[in-house]
Structures are given as structure tokens and as C-alpha cells.
Amino acid sequence: MVELVPFAVPVAGDKTLLVWELSSGPTAEALQHSLFTVFSQFGLLYSVRVFPNAAVAGPGFYGIIKFYSAGDAHRAQKACDQKQLFQTSPVKVHLGTGHKAVQHNTPALNSSRCQELANYYFGFNGWSKRIIKLQDLSNLEEREKEDIVTPLQKQSLKLFCALEVVLPFHECRSPEVGMAEEPLDKLEEGSLFLLKRKVTQKLAIQKALTDAFQKLLTVVLGGHKAPSCCDKVREWHGHIYATFSNNCKVCSPPATQLVLILLVSYFSCQLCGQREEECLSDFSSEEEEFRLPELD
């Protein structure tokens, strides 16, 4: 089975499992944890959600589980349907019935999710991000005008970031830029101004990182093994491929899957400009220590 796993929100029905006949005894939170524990054994999960049954269906709950990989979802469905799993009665597990998503309508993953997916398929040491440039562009237009000062309440912070996602074992790089702009209130001075600047800086980094990942398309060949631990990058028809084998304890993907990395210059998720909402807490203090260069 050959499958493309983009850095996009999984919305296709063949990546979604419906689980019902869940017991009414545990809480929804406990059931969510139990479902995650069971189904995460089959592959990386995007989400696990639990809902109470409709009144006509009687007491109990049902769950909706989304995988990044359709192959993982199929394996989980076959292994778990009509099994007791974590309760005394069997559960029913079916694949979603929705049609496959149209790619240009699929939102891109936010930066935190992109990093999670990269860690899963490439390995924690199989990729890295390198910030090339951070620059404050807030008042460039105003400074070009003579003797014109924009009132503070109409000003905004504008931060630029250039970075690249690097696959060091395979000499593969995906560069991208990001821009973030946040309005400034006249009362935001001192520590409030510095906080707003830090938030805007993080948003610029996150946007650049998300777009850099959109150029990487993971091709999963289930049930195959790479011929060696880490093959070098191969170029074919203008695209760059890199292979990973499960024999490598440093950069291997899960199980026995052979993963190819396709570096494309333009990916369809960018067409609509849709992204998941970013979480500012997913960056370490390493980024926070960056100092923006002063403009002359």
C-alpha cells in the first residue's frame, strides 16, 4: 500500500473511525483516554473525541477517532471491531463514510502539529528547523515619509521570519518565510509592548514553519523495508526523495514502513491559505532568546 501523508488536517473518511457501544459507566474523559491508549498503538492520532449518545439510542457514548494515515485507520478498524478492548462488552468500529477530501480545500496543520507529524515519521533527530533571519518591519513605510508620524493607536507590529526545515541525514532543505502583524494600542508600552512583540515574533516563526512543511510530502510504503539504514537523497524528475529504514534507531519511522520524502515547490494546501489555529506555547525558550536587529 502506497499512501501520501501531507502536513494537512486529515478530513477524509478513510482516515476516520467511528466507535460506538461505549459503556455509560466511565466519564467521557476516561473513555477518551482509553480510546487514545488503544488506537495510538496503530499509528499517530490527530484527534480523539467522545460524545454522549442521542436520547433515542439509550445511555452510553460514541467516539470519533482521526488518524493521519488511512492505512493505520484500516488496520485499527480490522483489529478492534467487535472486540472488548477496555470494557466488558464489545465495541463496534467502522470507517467513516465521507468522501476523500479535495486537497485544495484541506487546511494546513499548525506548526505544533507539523512538528508532531515530523517527529513520528522522520524521527526526533531526523529533522530540524533553522531560523535564518528575524526582522522588525513595523515602521518601514512611515520612516520613508518625511516629517510624518503615525499616531501610536494606528501603528502595528510587523515581524518577518525566514527559516528552513532541514533533514540533515539526507541533505534536504525546505526554506520558507512568514510575516505576522499585530495592532498596537496606545496603552501598550513598556512590558506590554515587549510582550506583544514576542507574541508577534512567535506567530511569524510559526507561519514560516507551517509553510515550510507544506513543501514536504511524505510517501509511506507499508510493509517495505529500506535496503540500508539511511539512503542518500535521490533526485528524480525534479523532485527530491529521501528514504528511511526501521533499522536505524536514531531516525527511523515506526514499524516496518519505508518512508519517502517528496520535496515539492508548491503544495495545494497553500492555495486556500487555511491553517489550524496556532498555539503560542509550543515554542521553547530557544526562540524567545532571539534578539531582533535594530533598523538603521
C-alpha positions as CSV (number, residue, x, y, z in Angstrom):
1,M,0.0,0.0,0.0
2,V,1.4,3.4,-1.1
3,E,0.0,6.4,0.7
4,L,0.6,10.1,0.7
5,V,0.6,11.8,4.1
6,P,0.7,15.6,3.7
7,F,1.1,18.1,6.5
8,A,-2.6,18.8,6.4
9,V,-5.6,18.3,8.6
10,P,-6.9,14.7,7.9
11,V,-10.6,15.1,6.9
12,A,-11.1,12.1,4.6
13,G,-13.5,9.4,5.7
14,D,-10.9,6.6,5.2
15,K,-8.8,8.2,8.0
16,T,-11.7,8.5,10.5
17,L,-13.0,5.7,12.7
18,L,-16.5,5.7,14.4
19,V,-16.6,3.8,17.7
20,W,-19.8,3.1,19.4
21,E,-21.4,0.8,22.0
22,L,-19.1,2.5,24.6
23,S,-20.1,1.9,28.2
24,S,-22.1,4.5,30.1
25,G,-20.1,3.8,33.3
26,P,-16.9,5.8,32.8
27,T,-16.8,9.5,32.2
28,A,-16.2,10.9,28.7
29,E,-12.7,12.0,29.7
30,A,-11.9,8.5,30.9
31,L,-13.2,7.0,27.7
32,Q,-11.2,9.4,25.6
33,H,-8.0,8.4,27.4
34,S,-8.8,4.7,27.0
35,L,-9.5,5.1,23.3
36,F,-6.3,7.1,22.8
37,T,-4.3,4.4,24.6
38,V,-5.7,1.6,22.4
39,F,-5.8,3.2,19.0
40,S,-2.5,5.1,19.2
41,Q,-0.8,1.7,19.0
42,F,-1.8,1.6,15.3
43,G,-0.4,5.0,14.3
44,L,-0.2,8.7,15.1
45,L,-3.6,10.1,16.0
46,Y,-4.8,13.6,15.0
47,S,-7.8,13.6,17.5
48,V,-9.9,11.5,19.8
49,R,-13.4,12.9,20.7
50,V,-16.1,11.3,22.8
51,F,-19.8,12.3,22.7
52,P,-22.9,11.1,24.6
53,N,-25.4,9.1,22.7
54,A,-28.6,10.6,21.4
55,A,-31.6,10.2,23.7
56,V,-33.2,7.6,21.3
57,A,-30.1,5.5,21.4
58,G,-30.0,5.0,25.2
59,P,-27.3,5.7,27.7
60,G,-23.7,5.5,26.6
61,F,-21.1,7.2,24.4
62,Y,-19.6,7.1,21.0
63,G,-16.2,8.2,19.8
64,I,-14.7,9.7,16.6
65,I,-11.0,9.0,16.0
66,K,-8.9,10.6,13.3
67,F,-5.6,9.2,12.0
68,Y,-3.1,10.9,9.8
69,S,-2.8,7.7,7.8
70,A,-5.6,5.8,6.1
71,G,-3.6,2.6,6.3
72,D,-3.3,3.0,10.1
73,A,-7.1,3.6,10.3
74,H,-7.8,0.4,8.3
75,R,-5.5,-1.7,10.4
76,A,-7.1,-0.3,13.6
77,Q,-10.6,-1.0,12.4
78,K,-9.9,-4.6,11.5
79,A,-8.2,-5.3,14.8
80,C,-10.7,-3.6,17.1
81,D,-14.1,-4.1,15.6
82,Q,-16.3,-6.4,17.8
83,K,-13.6,-6.5,20.5
84,Q,-14.0,-5.7,24.2
85,L,-10.8,-3.6,24.3
86,F,-11.1,-1.8,27.7
87,Q,-14.6,-2.7,28.7
88,T,-16.6,-5.9,29.4
89,S,-18.8,-5.6,26.2
90,P,-17.5,-5.4,22.6
91,V,-17.4,-2.2,20.7
92,K,-18.3,-1.5,17.1
93,V,-15.6,0.2,15.0
94,H,-16.4,1.4,11.5
95,L,-14.6,3.5,9.0
96,G,-16.1,6.9,8.2
97,T,-18.3,7.1,5.1
98,G,-17.2,10.6,3.9
99,H,-15.6,11.0,0.5
100,K,-11.9,11.7,0.2
101,A,-11.1,15.3,0.8
102,V,-10.3,17.6,-2.1
103,Q,-6.7,18.7,-1.4
104,H,-7.1,22.4,-2.1
105,N,-9.8,22.6,0.5
106,T,-7.7,20.9,3.2
107,P,-6.4,23.2,5.8
108,A,-2.7,23.0,6.6
109,L,-1.6,21.7,10.0
110,N,-0.4,24.3,12.5
111,S,3.2,24.4,13.4
112,S,2.9,22.3,16.5
113,R,1.0,19.5,14.6
114,C,3.6,19.7,11.8
115,Q,6.4,19.1,14.3
116,E,4.5,16.2,15.9
117,L,4.0,14.5,12.5
118,A,7.6,15.1,11.5
119,N,8.8,13.5,14.8
120,Y,6.7,10.5,14.1
121,Y,7.7,9.8,10.5
122,F,11.2,11.3,10.4
123,G,12.3,10.7,14.0
124,F,13.2,13.3,16.6
125,N,16.8,13.6,15.2
126,G,15.7,13.2,11.6
127,W,14.8,16.8,11.1
128,S,15.4,20.3,12.5
129,K,14.4,23.9,11.9
130,R,16.9,26.7,11.4
131,I,15.9,30.3,11.7
132,I,17.8,32.3,9.1
133,K,16.5,35.8,9.8
134,L,14.2,37.7,12.1
135,Q,13.5,41.3,11.4
136,D,11.2,44.0,12.6
137,L,9.4,45.7,9.7
138,S,6.9,47.7,11.8
139,N,7.7,51.2,10.7
140,L,9.5,50.9,7.4
141,E,6.8,52.8,5.4
142,E,6.5,55.6,8.0
143,R,10.3,56.1,8.1
144,E,10.3,56.6,4.3
145,K,8.0,59.6,4.7
146,E,9.4,62.9,5.8
147,D,8.1,64.5,8.9
148,I,5.1,62.2,9.2
149,V,4.5,60.5,12.5
150,T,1.7,57.9,12.7
151,P,-0.3,58.0,15.9
152,L,0.5,55.1,18.2
153,Q,-3.0,53.8,18.2
154,K,-2.9,53.3,14.4
155,Q,0.5,51.6,14.4
156,S,1.1,47.9,14.3
157,L,3.9,45.5,14.9
158,K,5.1,43.6,11.8
159,L,7.6,40.9,12.1
160,F,9.4,38.9,9.4
161,C,10.9,35.4,9.7
162,A,12.9,33.4,7.2
163,L,13.7,29.8,8.2
164,E,14.2,26.3,6.7
165,V,13.2,22.8,7.7
166,V,16.4,20.6,7.4
167,L,16.6,16.9,7.0
168,P,20.3,16.5,7.9
169,F,20.7,12.9,7.1
170,H,19.6,13.4,3.6
171,E,20.8,16.9,2.7
172,C,17.2,18.1,2.1
173,R,16.1,21.6,2.9
174,S,12.7,23.3,2.7
175,P,13.0,27.1,3.1
176,E,10.1,29.5,3.7
177,V,9.2,32.9,5.0
178,G,6.5,34.1,7.3
179,M,5.0,37.5,8.2
180,A,3.0,38.4,11.3
181,E,1.3,41.7,12.1
182,E,-0.5,42.7,15.3
183,P,-2.1,46.1,16.0
184,L,-0.7,48.3,18.7
185,D,-2.9,50.0,21.3
186,K,-1.8,53.4,22.6
187,L,-1.7,52.0,26.1
188,E,0.7,49.1,25.2
189,E,4.0,50.5,26.3
190,G,6.9,49.1,28.3
191,S,6.4,45.4,29.3
192,L,3.1,45.2,27.4
193,F,4.9,46.3,24.2
194,L,7.6,43.8,24.7
195,L,5.1,41.0,25.3
196,K,3.2,42.0,22.1
197,R,6.5,41.9,20.2
198,K,7.3,38.5,21.5
199,V,3.9,37.2,20.6
200,T,4.1,38.6,17.1
201,Q,7.6,37.1,16.7
202,K,6.3,33.7,17.6
203,L,3.5,34.0,15.1
204,A,5.9,34.9,12.3
205,I,8.0,31.8,13.1
206,Q,5.0,29.6,13.3
207,K,3.7,30.8,9.9
208,A,7.1,30.3,8.2
209,L,7.5,26.8,9.8
210,T,4.0,25.7,8.7
211,D,4.5,26.8,5.1
212,A,8.0,25.1,5.0
213,F,6.4,21.8,6.0
214,Q,3.8,22.2,3.2
215,K,6.6,21.6,0.7
216,L,7.3,18.2,2.2
217,L,5.0,15.3,1.2
218,T,5.5,12.0,3.0
219,V,5.1,8.9,0.9
220,V,4.5,5.8,3.1
221,L,5.1,2.4,1.6
222,G,3.6,0.0,4.1
223,G,5.2,-3.4,4.6
224,H,8.5,-2.5,2.9
225,K,12.0,-2.0,4.3
226,A,14.7,0.3,3.0
227,P,17.8,-1.5,1.7
228,S,20.0,0.3,4.1
229,C,19.8,2.3,7.3
230,C,19.6,5.8,5.7
231,D,19.8,6.2,2.0
232,K,21.1,9.4,0.4
233,V,18.8,11.8,-1.3
234,R,17.8,10.9,-4.8
235,E,16.6,13.4,-7.4
236,W,14.1,12.2,-10.0
237,H,12.1,14.3,-12.4
238,G,13.0,17.4,-10.5
239,H,11.8,16.1,-7.1
240,I,13.9,15.1,-4.2
241,Y,13.4,11.8,-2.4
242,A,14.9,10.5,0.8
243,T,14.4,7.1,2.4
244,F,14.4,6.0,6.0
245,S,14.6,2.4,7.3
246,N,13.4,1.0,10.6
247,N,16.9,-0.4,11.1
248,C,18.1,3.0,12.3
249,K,17.4,3.7,16.0
250,V,18.1,7.4,15.5
251,C,16.0,8.5,12.6
252,S,13.7,5.6,11.8
253,P,9.9,5.8,11.2
254,P,7.5,3.4,13.1
255,A,7.2,-0.3,12.4
256,T,8.5,-1.6,9.1
257,Q,7.3,1.3,6.9
258,L,9.5,2.7,4.2
259,V,9.1,6.5,4.1
260,L,9.9,8.6,1.1
261,I,10.1,12.4,1.4
262,L,8.9,14.3,-1.6
263,L,10.0,18.0,-1.7
264,V,7.7,20.0,-3.9
265,S,8.0,23.6,-4.7
266,Y,4.3,24.3,-4.2
267,F,1.7,22.3,-2.3
268,S,-2.1,22.7,-2.7
269,C,-2.8,23.4,1.0
270,Q,-1.4,26.9,0.4
271,L,-4.0,27.7,-2.2
272,C,-6.7,28.4,0.2
273,G,-4.5,29.9,2.9
274,Q,-6.3,28.0,5.6
275,R,-4.4,27.0,8.8
276,E,-5.2,25.5,12.1
277,E,-5.2,27.9,15.0
278,E,-1.7,28.3,16.4
279,C,-0.8,27.7,20.0
280,L,1.9,30.1,21.2
281,S,3.1,27.8,24.0
282,D,4.6,25.2,21.6
283,F,7.9,27.1,21.2
284,S,10.7,26.7,23.6
285,S,12.8,29.4,25.2
286,E,15.3,29.0,22.4
287,E,13.2,31.1,20.1
288,E,12.4,33.5,22.8
289,E,16.1,34.3,23.3
290,F,16.4,35.7,19.7
291,R,17.1,39.4,19.5
292,L,15.7,41.3,16.6
293,P,18.2,43.5,14.8
294,E,17.8,47.2,15.1
295,L,17.0,49.0,11.9
296,D,19.2,51.9,10.9
